[in-house]
Amino acid sequence: MSLSLAQSLQAVISLPASPFPPLAVGFMGLGTGYMIYGTQELFDYPKRDEKVDFATGMWGIWMPGFMQFITGVYLLAGLTLFGTFVGAPPLYMAALAFTAYGVHWFAIGWNRLRQADARVNVGMTVAFTVISILGMIVFFKAGDDEVGGLFLGLTLIYITDFFVTLQPSLPQLGKIPERVLGFLHLGTGVWLFYLMFAVVLDFTVKWTLKF
């Protein structure tokens, strides 16, 4: 869509500015996904089999997948078409990240559900390391250290996931990369819940949670 067409649509369909970007929805979805996947990776519980992979995959599609995707699309529409979110340029990075992470969780969940070969994810880990580094740059530069910290966690996750995807081809790696990935998933999941609390409490009762 060209910039002029987007501007024309915004002129025709103009909505009031909103102080409530749906960030908490995306944080909740990804945090839940990380709790589910991280528990299995770190503690090997429950042990993977066809039924466990089906259940894990379904959670992956809906919580970190759908909830992030709908958040990203909502933000992009508000930023580029309807003028709903103004005065906060870093939201563009959030919109890109939520949309991209949401779609890639559709694939992660589906592949787990179908017990597909994880080695094809190696290129994905590189791409999402890049977008995570971009998020760090944007949010640390914008002075939002809490969200910048989230992207630092995401960067470490995808670097570690690179080695996890190679396990079938490099069995000498053992279970260490998967255990580290589980630890990072759980730690980043806790941080996501903190961000969810911070956003909701700030929007609703004007409480500020900052480290």
C-alpha positions in Angstrom: 0.0 0.0 0.0 1.5 3.4 -1.0 1.9 6.2 1.5 -0.5 8.4 -0.4 -3.2 5.7 -0.3 -2.7 5.2 3.4 -3.0 9.0 3.9 -6.2 9.1 1.8 -7.7 6.2 3.9 -6.7 8.0 7.1 -8.4 11.1 5.9 -11.6 9.2 5.0 -11.7 7.0 8.1 -10.5 9.0 11.1 -10.9 7.7 14.6 -10.3 9.4 17.9 -6.8 9.0 19.4 -6.7 6.3 22.0 -4.4 6.2 25.1 -4.8 2.4 25.3 -2.6 0.5 22.8 -3.3 -3.2 23.4 0.2 -4.0 24.6 -0.9 -6.1 27.6 -2.7 -8.6 25.2 0.5 -9.4 23.4 2.6 -9.5 26.7 0.1 -12.0 28.2 0.0 -14.2 25.1 3.8 -14.5 24.7 4.3 -14.8 28.5 1.9 -17.7 28.7 3.6 -19.4 25.7 7.0 -19.1 27.3 5.7 -20.6 30.6 4.3 -23.6 28.7 7.3 -24.2 26.4 9.9 -23.2 29.0 8.6 -25.7 31.6 8.9 -28.5 29.1 12.3 -27.5 27.9 13.9 -26.9 31.3 12.4 -29.6 33.4 11.4 -32.1 30.6 7.9 -32.1 32.1 5.8 -33.5 30.7 7.9 -35.7 28.6 7.3 -35.2 24.9 5.2 -37.6 23.0 2.5 -37.2 20.4 -0.2 -36.1 22.8 2.0 -33.6 24.6 3.3 -32.2 21.4 -0.3 -31.7 20.1 -1.3 -29.9 23.3 1.9 -27.8 23.4 1.4 -26.9 19.7 -2.2 -25.8 20.2 -1.2 -23.5 23.0 1.6 -22.1 20.9 -0.8 -21.3 18.0 -3.4 -19.5 20.1 -1.7 -17.8 23.0 1.7 -16.4 21.7 0.5 -16.8 18.1 -3.0 -15.3 17.9 -2.7 -12.9 20.8 0.5 -11.3 19.5 -0.7 -11.3 15.9 -4.0 -9.5 16.7 -2.0 -7.0 18.9 0.4 -6.3 16.1 -2.3 -5.8 13.4 -4.3 -3.6 15.7 -1.3 -1.4 16.4 -0.3 -1.2 12.7 -3.8 -0.3 11.7 -4.0 2.4 14.4 -0.6 3.8 13.5 -0.8 3.8 9.7 -4.5 4.0 8.7 -6.7 5.4 11.4 -4.5 7.8 13.4 -5.6 6.1 16.6 -2.1 6.0 18.2 -0.1 9.2 17.8 2.9 10.7 19.5 4.6 7.3 20.3 6.9 6.3 17.4 8.3 3.3 19.2 4.9 1.7 18.9 5.8 1.1 15.2 8.5 -1.2 16.4 6.1 -2.9 18.8 3.6 -3.4 16.0 6.3 -4.9 13.7 7.5 -7.2 16.5 4.0 -8.4 17.7 2.9 -9.1 14.1 6.1 -11.0 13.2 6.4 -12.9 16.4 2.7 -13.8 16.2 2.9 -15.3 12.7 6.1 -17.2 13.6 4.4 -18.7 16.6 1.6 -19.9 14.3 4.4 -21.9 12.6 6.1 -23.0 15.8 2.9 -24.2 17.2 1.8 -26.0 14.0 5.3 -27.6 13.6 5.2 -28.9 17.2 1.6 -30.2 16.8 2.7 -32.1 13.7 6.0 -33.1 15.2 7.8 -31.6 12.2 11.6 -31.4 11.8 12.9 -28.5 13.9 16.1 -28.1 11.8 14.2 -26.0 9.3 13.9 -23.3 12.1 17.6 -22.5 11.9 17.0 -19.6 9.4 14.1 -18.3 11.5 16.4 -18.0 14.5 18.7 -15.8 12.6 15.9 -13.6 11.3 14.3 -13.2 14.7 17.7 -12.5 16.4 18.0 -9.6 14.0 14.5 -8.2 14.7 15.1 -8.6 18.5 18.3 -6.6 18.2 16.4 -3.9 16.3 13.9 -3.8 19.2 16.7 -3.4 21.7 18.1 -0.5 19.7 14.7 1.3 19.4 13.5 0.9 23.0 16.8 1.6 24.8 17.3 4.6 22.5 13.7 5.8 23.4 14.5 5.4 27.1 12.1 2.5 27.6 14.5 0.3 29.4 11.9 -2.2 30.6 10.8 -3.1 27.0 14.4 -2.9 25.9 15.2 -5.5 28.5 12.5 -7.7 27.0 14.1 -7.5 23.6 17.4 -8.4 25.2 15.8 -11.5 26.5 14.3 -12.3 23.1 17.8 -11.9 21.5 19.3 -14.4 23.9 16.4 -16.8 23.3 16.9 -16.8 19.5 20.6 -17.1 19.7 20.2 -20.2 22.0 17.4 -21.5 19.8 19.9 -21.5 16.9 21.8 -24.3 18.7 18.7 -26.1 19.8 17.6 -26.5 16.2 20.9 -28.1 15.3 20.6 -30.8 18.0 19.4 -33.5 15.6 22.5 -32.9 13.4 24.9 -32.3 16.3 23.9 -34.7 19.0 27.2 -33.9 20.8 25.5 -30.7 22.0 23.4 -32.8 24.3 20.5 -31.3 26.2 22.3 -28.2 27.4 21.0 -25.8 24.7 17.4 -26.9 25.3 17.8 -26.5 29.1 19.3 -23.0 28.6 16.4 -22.1 26.2 13.9 -23.3 28.8 15.5 -21.1 31.5 15.5 -18.1 29.2 11.9 -18.8 28.2 10.8 -18.9 31.8 12.8 -15.8 32.8 11.6 -13.8 29.9 8.0 -15.0 30.6 8.2 -13.6 34.1 9.4 -10.3 32.7 6.5 -10.3 30.2 4.0 -10.7 33.1 5.7 -7.8 34.9 5.2 -5.7 31.7 1.6 -6.8 31.5 1.0 -5.7 35.2 2.9 -2.4 34.6 0.8 -1.5 31.5 -2.6 -2.5 33.0 -2.0 -0.8 36.3 -0.7 2.3 34.6 -3.7 2.5 32.2 -6.4 1.7 34.8 -5.3 3.1 38.2 -2.3 5.2 37.3 0.1 3.0 39.3 3.7 3.1 38.0 5.8 0.0 38.2 9.4 0.7 37.4 12.7 -0.8 38.4 
